[in-house]
């Protein structure tokens, strides 16, 4: 099954609007941008997820290029008394196409739960956004050898009440928490095993075989210019959710090239 690779850069809480414009300009200079999706069809899909305050500037700078822009979070309510939150409709109006949901840092620092991940996912899909759902085990869970149990719980919760049709706009990112921002990376074989487990789980969860075959699975966890080629060569790894390396245009471009 041929799945188009997706390289997504999560900028986290980095880059002002001016810095974001400069980085997008550098990224575009590193690889050939084009004005039509037809030109991009044979290359990896490339996505950047800046902070909320940088989105408008990045969207303007990325216009008429192959770059797509996503947000780092979304609230489940359409509107209301949720100070500091952003709705899916607001992001859609801005021109955002993707949103990250359930990143481990949101779970660790901001009380994100399996249930709220599902709520955010459903709200984003209902608004016409594509979602990248993040799942992964902590180091303690890895040592206890319960990785698969953690992944199954998180995936089942995240996709509760998500239809086969909606799954066309769902991407799942496996990001072992112990490898995020630590410099540690899962071995190619271990990463492939986790991705295969998730794909097999999707095959069990959805009656339609095409869901498992077509859903893109990304690796997130210190993927960088040096290790990307090996990870992206694995059968069930369809791209990467990139952190630190996404803030360096040359490194990001190297990862994109590795995905071709």
Phi, psi and omega in degrees: 000127181265118177242131180294129180296149177230122175249114184245128179258120176261108183282348181054217182267064180223148173083118170285177178301313181296319179292325178295318177300316181297319181293317178298319177300319178293318180297316179298325180289339183279337177214157186292118174270161180214165188265354182229150179295334179298323179293332185270353193297333183262004180247164178299147171286135184239130185229140172237141181237091180277173172297159181307317185290347182256351186302310185299316181295319180291319177302318180294319182288329182275353182303142179064025173236179178280349184291136173251157186236136178230169177254163185268351181192166177204148177269159183276341181273151178289325178190173176137193185275073180231072185307130177088357182261164181231133181271162178297322180297323178297318180293318180299316179297326181291333180113006178291144180250331183235162171213140174279141179225130173077025177303146185301330178290328174291321178292318186286316189259338189235019172072019178297137180238168176303321181293316181289331174301314179298318180296316179295320180299313181295320179296318181295315180296321180296332180273358179091015176267153169270148183239145170247108182269125182262132178223157178164158184262155174279172179294322178298317179293326178294315180299323179283356178061043177244023182307310183295324178294320178295313181298318180296316179299314183292318181292314180298316178296313184300324185260011178300127179068018174268128185278165176302319180295319180294333181296344175297339182248022179245133172238142178244130179249119173273115180231095177302122187301326181291349182252359184274116178070011182257346186088346176281147178222141173298144176297160179306317183292317180294320178296316179298319181298318180293319180293320178296321178299316180295318180294320177296323178295318177299323179296326178285323186285327186245131182295331182277115183300333183295338178299308179294321183291327188260341181292127180278134179244125182253153171258129174231128183153071179063035168291134182216184184298332184278326186251357186298318185301315181295317180294317185286348178278350182287147189299325186252008178259115188254016179152194183218149169255107193258134177261261185304319182293341179285348180268000178238113188303317182295317179294317180299318179295324178296319179293319178300316180296324179295336182275352182288000000 
